[in-house]
Amino acid sequence: MFGNAPRALWSRWVEPDANNQIALSCRCLLIQEENRNILLETGIGAFFPPELAQRYGVVEQRHCLLDSLAEHGLSHSDIDIVVLSHLHFDHAGGLLRAWEDGKFAALLFPNARFIVSRQAWERAKTPHPRDRASFIKDITTLLEESGRLEWVDAETSPLLGPGYRFHLSHGHTPGMLLTEIEMPDGPILFAADLVPGVPWVHLPITMGYDRFPEAVIDEKQALLSDLQQRGGRLFFTHDSSVATGRVTLDDKGRYRVVDTHLTLTQLSE
């Protein structure tokens, strides 16, 4: 998760266990408008068979996203749009129902339209050997057969409409969509795997999973500078302690996150 940064450095930010593993979240963002429910990503879900769940350190055995939606009086059938930053299993696995022995994978969200960038889609269909294990077998087939898929190539989506803007990132994986939401006190950006948590706000810190670490740093520099100038916030998908925080600069010109919150329960326009 910290690329070539030494443990002596990154262990100051997050404490590893005896197996050198760290706690990570797979956090999604639910946006409830007057007439529709929008979901940014679906997390890892519970599609893994037990042996793979153990290999990847998945702690929960239930489909936590479905439980979280139920807490808001919703089911997966109530979601109208799902925006997928990319199709790695820890961001798209929640599209599938929980694993059951002897049963094939099945797509949830029967009434939702799915948004993904064309480049991320092509990467998932023909992955490189370096990241083939990050994708779910048959997920592209299931999405395509749904007939409810929208590929985007631009900063906006006709389906989402005004108030939403995409930033396209290629350093982690080709065509990753970062969704920006307009808010009265500054935008909030679903940072996906470009900035998966607070420690990765430090520009030199990248992940071993990143396709082009130097590109990740350049993309972070441009994005954080823009957000800082506009009073923007980041929404973190993998940080187990912080869901959101505002981007600022310290007295040495380094990016920091302030006004942090463990959960994000309501943002009103």
N, C-alpha and C positions, 0 to 999 in steps of 0.2 A: 504493500500500500504506500510505501514511502520511497520506492525506487532505490537509488544509490545513496540515500541519506543514511548515515549510521544509526544504529539503535541508541547510542549514547545521546544523539540529538532528538530523535522522534519520541523516545520514551519520556521526555519531559512533557510532552503534550498529551499522550495517551498511554496508559499503563498496560503492558502486555502480561499475559498469563504465563504459566509454566511452560506452555507449548509455543510461546512467542506469538500467540494470536491476540488480536485486539477485538473489542466489541464494536460492531458496526450495525447501523440501521439500514433499512430499505424503505425510506419514507416517501409517501405520495402526497400530492396536494389536491384536495377537493375544492372546487369552485362552484358555489351554488348561486346561479342567477335566477331571475324571476321565473323563467320558463324552461330552464335546462340545468343539468348537472354535468360539470366537466371534471375529468380526472386527469391529472398530470402524472403519468406512469402508473404501474401496477405493482411494483416491488417484485420480490422473488417468489411470492406465493408459496404453494406447498406441492408443486408438481414433481419434485424429486422423489425417486424411490429411496427407501431408508439408507441404503449404502452410499448413495451420492450425497444425500443430505448430511450424513456424517462426515464425508470427505471434505465438504465445503464448509463445515462448521455451522450448519443451519440449526439453530436452537429450537425454534418453534415448530411444532408438528401440525398446527392448524393454519388455515389460510387467514392470516391476521388482517389482511385488507378487508375481507368480507366481514370480519368481526367489527372492524372500525366503522365500516359503512353502516352496519346495523345499529351502532351507537348513535348515529345521526338519523335513524329511521329510514335508512335506504338499503336496498339490495343491489347486486350488480346489474339487475334488470332495469334499475332506475337511472343508470348512467347513459347520457346522450352522446358524449364525445370522450374519447380517450386519446391523449397526446402522448406519443412515445418518443423520448429523446433519442433512443437507439434500441436495438433488439438484443442486447446482452441479457443473459438469463436472470440477472439480479434486478433488471429493470422491466422485463416483459414477462417473467414467469408467472406473475399474478393474473395474466390473461387466461390461464388454464385452470381447470378445476383441480382439486386436490388429487394426489396420486391414490389410486386403488389398484391392488394387485389384479392383473388379468384384464384391466380395462384400458382402452386407448385414450390418449389425451383428447380433451374436448375444450372448445373455446367458450369462455364465459362472456358476459356483457352482450346479450342477444340483441339489444336495441341501440347499441352504440356505434357511432362512426369512428374509425381509427385513423389517426394522422401520424405519418412518419415521413421523413425526408427520403427522396428518391435514392440518394447516395447511401444512406443507412440501410435502406431496403436491399439495394444491390449487394452491399457487403454481407448482409445476412444470408442472401441467396447463394453467394459464391464467396465464402470466407477464405481468408488467407490461412495457411497452416498454423501461423503464429497465434491466431485467435479463434480457430474453429471450435474449440471446446467451450467458448463463451456463448455460443448460440444454441438455441433449442431446436432439436430435430423436428421438422414438419411445421414449425410455427408460421413460416411464410405461406405454406400451403393452406393452413387453416384460415389465416387472415385473408388470403386472396379468395378463397372459396366463400367467404362470408358475403362478398359483394359490397362491403361497407368500408372499403379502404380508400384513403385519400393520400396521394403522394404530393409533397410540397417541394418546390424548388426556389421559393422566394421568401421574403421576410414576413409575409402575411398569408393567411388562409381564408378563402371565401367562407368556409364552413365556420370558423371561429368568429370572423368579423372584426370590427374595430375594437380597440382596447387591448389587443394582443399583438405581439411582435416576436419574430424568431431571430435568434442569432445562430449562425451556422458555424460549427466547430469541427476541425478535422484532426487535431492532435491526438486525442484519445482514440477515436475511431472515425472513419469517414462519415461526414454528414450528420453529426450529432446535433439535434435541435435543442436549443436553450430557449425556453419560453419566457418572455417578459410580459408582465401584466401591469397595465397603467393603474396607478393609484394616486389620490390627491396629494399625499405627502412624499411622493417619489416612487419609482417603479420597484417591483419585486421580481427577481429573476430566479427561475428554477435552474440551478447551476449544474445539475446532472453530474457527470463525471469529470467535467473540467475543473470544478472546485467542489469535491465531494464532502468536504467538511472544513471546519475552521483552520486546522493546521495547514491545509493546502492553499490558503490565502497567501502564505509565504511564496513568493514567486519561484524560487528555485526548487520547491518541493513538488515532485511529480510521482506518479505511480509506475511500478514495473509493468503494469498492464497497458500503459500509454503507447500508442503506435509511434508517435514522434514527440518525445519529451521536450525538445527545443521549441517545437510548434506550440505545445501546451503552454509553455512559459510566455511566448509571444502573445498568444490568445488571451491568457490571463491578464497580462499587462494592459492590453487594449481594453478589455472588458471592465476590469476593476477601476481603471482610470475614468472610464465613461460613467460607471455607476457612482463613483465617489463624487464626481462633479455634479451629478444629478440628484444626489441624496438617496441613492438606491440601496436596496437590501438584497441579500442572497438568501435563497432557500436551499438548505443542505439535505441531500437525499441519504447520505451515509453517516453523518455525524450522530453518534449515539447520545450526545449531551446537548446539542444545540440544533434547533430546527431553522432558526432564522436570525439574521443580524444585519446591522447597517454597516456599509463599507466606509472606512475613514483612513486617513493617513496619520501616522505618529510623527513626533518631532524629528525623526530621522528619515522621513520620507518613505517609510515602509507601510504597506497596507495592513490594516487591522480590522477586526469586526467588533462593533460595540452594540449596545442595546440588544443583547441576545435574549432569545426565548427558547425554552425547552420544547414547548409545543406552540402551534399556531392554530388557534381555535376560531378566530374571527378577524377579518379585515373588512371594514365597511367603507364604501365609497361615499 
